[in-house]
Amino acid sequence: MKTRYLLSLLLLAAACSPRSGSLTLLTTNDVHGAWFDSTYVGDRTRTSLLAVNWYVDSIRRADGAKNVLLLDAGDCLQGDNAAYYYNFVDTVSEHLFARMVAYMKYDAVTVGNHDVETGHAVYDRVTSELKRHGIPFLAGNAVRNDNGRPYFPLYKVFRRGGLKVLVLGYTNPNMAAWLDESIWSGMTFKNLIPLVQEDVDRLRARVQPDVTIISIHSGTGEGDGSVLESQALDLYKSLSGVDFIVCSHDHAPATFHNDSIGLINTGTRARNLGVGKISVAADGSKTIETGLVKVDKAHTDTVMRAAFRKDYEAVKAFTVQKVGMLAVDMITRDAYTGMCPYINLVHEVQLKACDAQVSFAAPLTYNGAVRAGVLVYNDMFTIYPYENQLYKLELSGREIKDYLEYSYNLWLAAPGGEHILRISPKDNPRTGSKRWSFDERSYNFDSAGGLVYTVDVTKPFGERVNIASLAGGEAFDPDAKYTVAMTSYRANGGGDILIKGVGIPKEKIAERIVGRYPEIRELVYQFILANGILDEMNLNDRSVLGGWKFVPEGESADRLDDDMALLFGDN
């Protein structure tokens, strides 16, 4: 009896004493479907998971596979042809993403907001398929409405580097600001603060891990608690008992570490691989390092490429199918300076698809081009890269004016300065140099179709937009009600234009919605099929689109050219 008692004490002491060991943490995030190194059309190549795997395998060989943990922090299922194909076209095969991350031996993946955007049918399917491979799709703050339990897994425990490692995963809590509730029906998204610390405390007491890692689909942020969708630095500064935070969402590479915690954000589209190192001594003390490895597309894993060759060929065949003809070039950056074929197409599609009087749309591809000639399905992803639905709302004329004032204030600098566009030089994390860029997100630069108006760059916010009439010449009445087409992202409060610009409380926006329609990319596709050719008639039909321009024209044109040269050079 005494011997058994002593043995129990020894086992308890061993369980409670710190383990020593070393762990290498590898991370990706916001890959957005960049799974293949080809862009499907032409001979251009890019960084992709094929190249990431070359680096992962190299590090596993150097450090020992049993000492390496590989995580992804979300936004996996949207943003590229391959993702779209296996989300919505081939829904019978096992999803390509599940097969690729299983091939690469990912240990866990976190749910991103764009993963949720694909809808229940897609992310429920992927969750189940990943589970069969032993890979959890983590999002502990997506809580079921029926029983209060997580809809997705919250955590998983691993044994790596001689250490017990606890990984908890969370998605972005700001989902309701961008996506219609039907897409995430049955769940609610909780704020990461104080939830993460509460979960960490509870699970650390139960699991007794040597290393604790938080993987969140949330931006790095400023660490001042001001931005719900970017809470990584807030957590970095406040969490206790956590060794690493893997974050994402804002597409901005960043790493930090101090004596007790590290943070890694790899940016986007497989351009970097995050690396964290932690060593745990026998006395429980730890050393932590973080860094980024720039992924060279030349280092593509050719064995992995061959393993998924049939999938690539299926996606390519779908991608290069002919859709129609284009009579003029469509350059997306032209939307920053006025009307152009690219944004005109989106406006015309939106206006006609839901019989609206006004359309709001922004350039969703920052700097892309679709050249005159044969249009293939691949061009749909340049014209409209996201799976946004079309919504129709009812707004007053005064609210439409306020909406446009707010939008152009995101876009334009205050009058009297050196620039017309709100731009400034910023550090380029990819090159270490400075580059000029917009101060605000260009996907929030909404212009209007269906109206005739000017935007005076010499006037202050609130006095810039002068609406003369509707496209057909009818008088524009500030007190009248109008039907307005916009994206589901905007109609759910995305970009804050309806909330802060128009002054509609978030909870009241739904009362303004009078119609919901299919995804806008699909509507563009059907519009092109129906017309056969996109030419001056359907890319510049002023009877439908109306027209807008910056004024005074002479002064603004020259200065706009100067600003655009700073942003894009001679491209």
Order of alpha helices (4+ residues) and beta strands (2+ residues): alpha-beta-alpha-beta-alpha-alpha-beta-alpha-alpha-beta-beta-beta-beta-beta-alpha-beta-alpha-beta-beta-beta-beta-beta-alpha-alpha-beta-beta-alpha-beta-beta-beta-alpha-beta-alpha-beta-beta-beta-beta-beta-beta-alpha-beta-alpha-beta-alpha-alpha-beta-alpha
